[in-house]
């Protein structure tokens, strides 16, 4: 169908809930797994590896709950080359198993203390056992990229002959280049349906996926945001967008990708690097005056595809590289009108802030414009008092806000004092919906009394704002930034609706 592959569609197996969870510091509850599985299924992911049933009772509960969701995706469990792992998977009522058996001599002899012949014999027995119990089966040759190719072909071929649905090339430690990948996969694909499982230790994760697909594979294993052990797995969102844009090959619902990336970052606690493809904050952000001007004239000027493709919006960032077109566009997003002299002064002040190494937030831009135009802003929401405690098992916080002419007091609990503060603000503004899109902390002084700057991006409907606040107390800085952002959002909403600020109340 194209110069890359004869496939019109490549299937994706997502292993965020299993391989991704093996990333140090990541631990998913059963509820987390269900939440992410629903998002993956809504995006059209074909297969979801829900976990490793041999790990623990809690892990089995998570897998069991995902399997009970009635998803369109095929739900599987990781299984080692022992019958008890298959039995535990059966207890979770999954659709299938990803049966991992040792392929390289390093794994056959040193890791499991066996022989090539014994591993082949065991693999055949386990595949027959699993298929006899009506399980979908994929056989993965662990460390296949470093295995003897003749033996790997014998091992995985025996799995297919025993009734496995497919086999998988595993670059378990990300040690192979695209030439080695193509060599192995071209042989395996002649045996039957072949998947790819690549890691990014050498930065070849996505390159090896492309080499493997071109060599005859038809399914890709990966994780959202590339989370995983060491340097991580190949990122499925990058696989999906690259195949679509460069080769016209279908995978999943592209307009769900950004939502999926954000949700995985939130649940795993692993933030996305700003320069990360697809999900990174800067993927569709423009600061340079030349780039901003060109992008405003033609969105394709400095972007490989429209941000709407993956469910995102373009963002103009202000700093020392900003030009008149970018500042004017940013002001227009906030429904602010300035004349030529005022625009010139606003641009100069924005550049001055940027020259001092400061990120110019939306709040900075609005404050500069208010000062240039000699306007005073009436606050809609203002923080009057705030307290937080983090001792004990349940961090709590309380806030006193002035909302228009009214004072509101509320408290909240959370996983930490910042989370508790956010919940207290939500309670004080009961019914006013908003989303915390990003949260970033920088220490700007040294020592135990360091001052930190907290930057937050909040959105309400299709309107968003970025605000920063500095304080020696990270929790107070966080709450001040969030309240200021909400004040900006609600005041702008009131102005657009032509009502007094205190008329903005709970959402219907």
Residue pairs with C-beta under 8 A, 6 or more apart in sequence:
1 7
1 8
1 248
1 249
2 247
2 248
2 249
3 247
4 210
4 213
4 214
4 246
4 247
4 249
5 213
5 214
5 247
5 249
7 213
7 218
7 249
8 249
8 250
9 249
9 250
9 251
10 213
10 218
10 219
10 220
10 239
10 243
10 249
10 250
10 251
11 46
11 47
11 218
11 219
11 220
11 251
12 45
12 46
12 47
12 219
12 220
12 221
12 222
12 236
12 239
12 240
12 251
12 252
13 45
13 46
13 47
13 48
13 49
13 76
13 98
13 195
13 219
13 220
13 221
13 222
14 40
14 45
14 47
14 48
14 49
14 221
14 222
14 223
14 224
14 236
15 49
15 221
15 222
15 223
15 228
15 233
16 36
16 40
16 223
16 224
16 227
16 264
17 28
17 33
17 36
17 37
17 48
17 49
17 50
17 51
17 62
17 66
18 49
18 50
18 51
18 52
18 78
19 49
19 221
19 223
19 228
19 229
19 233
20 26
20 223
20 224
20 227
20 228
20 233
20 264
20 268
21 27
21 28
21 51
21 268
22 228
22 229
23 227
23 228
23 229
23 232
23 268
23 270
24 229
25 269
25 270
26 227
26 268
26 269
26 270
28 36
28 62
28 267
28 268
29 58
29 62
30 58
30 61
30 62
30 65
32 62
32 267
33 50
33 51
33 62
33 63
33 65
33 66
34 62
34 65
34 66
34 69
35 263
35 267
36 224
36 263
36 264
36 267
37 48
37 50
37 66
37 69
37 71
37 73
37 75
38 69
38 71
39 256
39 259
39 260
39 263
39 264
40 48
40 73
40 224
40 260
41 48
41 69
41 71
41 72
41 73
42 253
42 256
43 252
43 253
43 256
43 257
43 260
44 72
44 251
44 252
44 253
44 256
45 73
45 236
45 252
46 73
46 74
46 219
46 252
47 73
47 74
47 75
47 76
47 219
48 66
48 71
48 73
48 74
48 75
48 76
49 76
49 77
49 78
49 98
49 221
50 62
50 63
50 66
50 67
50 75
50 76
50 77
50 92
50 94
51 59
51 60
51 62
51 63
51 66
51 77
51 78
52 59
52 77
52 78
52 79
53 59
53 60
53 63
53 77
53 78
53 79
53 85
53 88
53 89
53 91
53 92
53 94
54 78
54 79
54 80
54 84
54 85
54 88
60 88
60 91
60 92
63 75
63 77
63 89
63 92
63 94
64 91
64 92
64 93
66 75
67 75
67 92
67 93
67 94
67 95
68 93
69 75
74 95
74 96
74 136
75 94
75 95
75 96
76 89
76 94
76 95
76 96
76 97
76 98
76 136
76 138
77 85
77 88
77 89
77 92
77 94
77 96
77 97
77 98
78 85
78 97
78 98
78 100
79 85
79 86
79 88
79 89
79 97
79 98
79 99
79 100
79 126
79 130
80 100
81 99
81 100
81 101
81 102
81 112
81 119
81 122
81 123
81 126
82 126
83 126
83 129
85 97
86 97
86 99
86 126
86 129
86 130
86 133
86 135
89 97
89 135
90 133
90 135
94 135
95 135
95 136
96 135
96 136
96 137
96 138
96 165
97 130
97 135
97 136
97 137
97 138
98 138
98 140
98 168
99 123
99 126
99 127
99 130
99 137
99 138
99 139
99 140
99 159
99 164
100 140
100 142
100 170
101 119
101 122
101 123
101 126
101 139
101 140
101 141
101 142
101 155
101 159
102 108
102 111
102 112
102 114
102 119
102 141
102 142
102 143
103 141
103 142
103 143
103 144
103 147
103 151
103 152
103 155
103 170
104 142
104 143
104 144
104 146
104 147
104 148
105 116
105 147
105 148
106 143
106 146
107 142
107 143
108 114
108 115
108 116
108 119
109 115
112 119
114 122
116 151
116 155
119 155
120 154
120 155
120 158
123 139
123 155
123 158
123 159
123 162
124 158
124 159
124 161
124 162
127 137
127 139
127 159
127 162
127 163
127 164
128 162
128 163
130 137
131 137
131 162
131 163
131 164
136 165
137 159
137 163
137 164
137 165
138 164
138 165
138 166
138 167
138 168
138 195
139 155
139 156
139 159
139 160
139 164
139 166
139 167
139 168
140 167
140 168
140 170
140 195
140 197
141 147
141 152
141 155
141 156
141 167
141 168
141 169
141 170
142 170
142 172
143 170
143 172
143 173
144 152
144 168
144 169
144 170
144 171
144 172
144 184
145 169
145 170
145 171
145 172
145 173
145 175
145 176
145 180
145 181
145 184
146 173
146 175
146 176
149 183
149 184
149 187
152 184
152 188
153 187
153 188
153 191
156 167
156 188
156 191
157 167
157 191
159 167
160 166
160 167
160 191
160 192
165 193
166 192
166 193
166 194
166 195
166 219
167 188
167 191
167 192
167 193
167 194
167 195
168 194
168 195
168 196
168 197
168 221
169 181
169 184
169 185
169 188
169 194
169 195
169 196
169 197
169 212
169 217
170 197
171 181
171 197
171 198
171 199
171 208
172 197
172 199
173 199
173 201
173 230
174 198
174 199
174 200
174 201
174 202
174 204
174 205
174 230
174 231
175 201
175 202
176 184
176 204
176 208
177 202
177 204
177 207
177 208
178 204
178 207
178 208
178 210
178 211
179 211
181 196
181 198
181 208
181 211
181 212
181 215
182 211
182 212
182 214
182 215
183 215
185 194
185 196
185 211
185 212
185 215
185 216
185 217
186 215
186 216
188 194
188 216
188 217
189 215
189 216
189 217
190 216
193 218
193 219
194 212
194 216
194 217
194 218
194 219
195 217
195 218
195 219
195 220
195 221
196 208
196 209
196 212
196 213
196 217
196 219
196 220
196 221
197 221
197 233
198 204
198 205
198 206
198 208
198 209
198 212
198 221
198 222
198 233
198 234
199 205
199 228
199 229
199 230
199 231
199 232
199 233
199 234
200 206
200 226
200 231
200 232
200 233
200 234
201 230
201 231
203 231
205 226
205 231
205 232
205 233
205 234
205 235
206 234
206 235
206 238
206 239
206 242
208 234
209 220
209 222
209 234
209 239
210 242
212 220
213 220
213 243
220 234
220 236
220 239
221 233
221 234
222 233
222 234
222 235
222 236
222 239
223 232
223 233
223 234
223 235
223 236
224 235
224 236
224 237
224 260
224 261
224 264
225 235
225 237
225 261
225 264
225 265
225 268
225 270
225 272
225 276
225 279
226 232
226 233
226 234
226 235
226 238
227 233
227 264
227 268
227 270
235 277
235 278
236 251
236 252
237 257
237 260
237 261
237 277
237 278
237 279
237 310
238 277
238 278
239 251
240 251
240 252
240 254
240 257
241 254
241 257
241 277
241 278
241 305
241 309
241 310
243 249
243 250
243 251
244 250
244 251
244 254
245 304
245 305
254 309
254 310
254 311
255 308
255 309
255 310
255 311
256 311
257 278
257 279
257 310
257 311
258 278
258 279
258 310
258 311
258 312
259 311
261 272
261 278
261 279
262 279
262 437
264 270
265 271
265 272
265 279
272 279
272 280
272 281
273 280
274 280
274 281
274 282
275 282
275 283
276 283
277 283
278 310
281 315
281 438
282 317
283 307
283 312
284 303
284 307
284 312
284 313
284 314
284 315
285 314
285 315
285 316
285 317
286 292
286 295
286 302
286 314
286 315
286 316
286 317
286 326
287 316
287 317
287 318
287 319
287 321
287 322
287 326
288 321
288 323
289 321
289 322
289 323
289 324
289 325
289 326
290 323
291 301
291 302
292 316
292 322
292 323
292 325
292 326
292 329
293 323
293 325
293 326
294 301
294 302
295 301
295 302
295 303
295 314
296 325
296 326
296 329
299 306
299 314
300 306
303 314
307 313
307 314
316 326
316 329
316 330
316 333
317 359
317 360
318 326
318 327
318 330
318 350
318 354
318 360
318 364
318 365
319 350
319 351
319 353
319 354
319 359
319 360
320 351
320 353
320 354
320 355
321 354
322 347
322 350
322 351
322 354
322 360
323 347
324 343
324 344
324 347
327 343
327 346
327 347
327 350
327 365
328 338
328 343
330 362
330 365
331 337
331 338
331 343
331 346
331 365
331 369
334 362
334 365
334 366
334 492
335 492
335 495
335 496
336 366
336 369
338 346
338 369
338 372
338 373
342 369
342 372
342 373
345 372
346 365
346 368
346 369
346 372
349 368
349 372
350 360
350 364
350 365
350 368
353 360
353 364
353 368
354 360
358 364
359 455
359 468
361 455
361 465
361 466
361 467
361 468
362 464
362 465
362 466
362 467
362 488
363 465
363 466
363 467
363 468
363 484
363 485
363 488
364 468
366 377
366 488
370 376
370 377
377 491
378 491
378 501
379 402
379 487
379 491
379 501
380 403
380 404
380 487
380 490
380 491
380 494
380 501
380 502
380 504
381 401
381 402
381 403
381 429
381 483
381 486
381 487
381 490
382 401
382 402
382 483
382 487
383 399
383 400
383 401
383 479
383 480
383 483
384 400
384 401
384 402
384 407
385 399
385 400
386 397
386 398
386 399
386 400
386 421
386 476
386 479
387 397
387 398
388 395
388 396
388 397
388 398
388 417
388 420
388 421
388 475
388 476
389 395
389 396
389 397
389 417
390 416
390 417
394 413
395 413
395 414
395 415
395 416
395 417
395 419
395 420
396 411
396 412
396 413
396 420
397 411
397 412
397 413
397 414
397 417
397 420
397 421
397 423
397 424
397 475
397 479
398 409
398 410
398 411
398 412
398 424
399 409
399 410
399 411
399 421
399 424
399 425
399 428
399 479
399 483
400 407
400 408
400 409
400 428
401 407
401 408
401 409
401 410
401 425
401 428
401 429
401 483
402 408
403 428
403 429
403 502
404 500
404 501
404 502
405 502
406 502
408 428
408 429
409 428
410 424
410 425
410 427
410 428
410 430
411 424
411 427
412 420
412 421
412 422
412 423
412 424
412 425
412 426
412 427
413 420
413 423
414 420
414 421
414 422
414 423
417 475
418 439
418 474
418 475
418 478
418 479
421 475
421 478
421 479
421 482
422 436
422 478
422 479
422 482
424 479
425 479
425 482
425 483
425 486
429 486
430 506
431 505
431 506
431 507
432 460
432 486
432 490
432 504
432 505
432 506
432 507
433 460
433 507
434 458
434 459
434 460
434 486
434 489
435 458
435 459
435 460
436 456
436 457
436 458
436 482
437 457
437 458
437 459
437 464
438 455
438 456
438 457
439 454
439 455
439 456
439 457
439 478
440 454
440 455
440 456
441 452
441 453
441 454
441 455
441 474
441 478
442 452
442 453
442 455
443 450
443 451
443 452
444 450
444 451
444 452
444 453
444 470
445 451
449 472
450 472
451 470
451 471
451 472
452 470
452 471
452 472
452 474
452 477
453 468
453 469
453 470
453 477
454 468
454 469
454 470
454 471
454 474
454 477
454 478
454 480
454 481
455 466
455 467
455 468
455 481
456 466
456 467
456 468
456 478
456 481
456 482
456 485
457 464
457 465
457 466
457 485
458 464
458 465
458 467
458 482
458 485
458 486
458 489
459 465
459 489
460 486
460 489
460 490
460 493
463 489
463 492
463 493
464 489
465 485
465 488
465 489
465 492
466 485
467 481
467 482
467 484
467 485
467 488
468 481
469 477
469 478
469 480
469 481
469 484
470 477
471 477
471 480
490 501
490 504
491 501
493 504
494 500
494 501
494 503
494 504
497 503
497 504
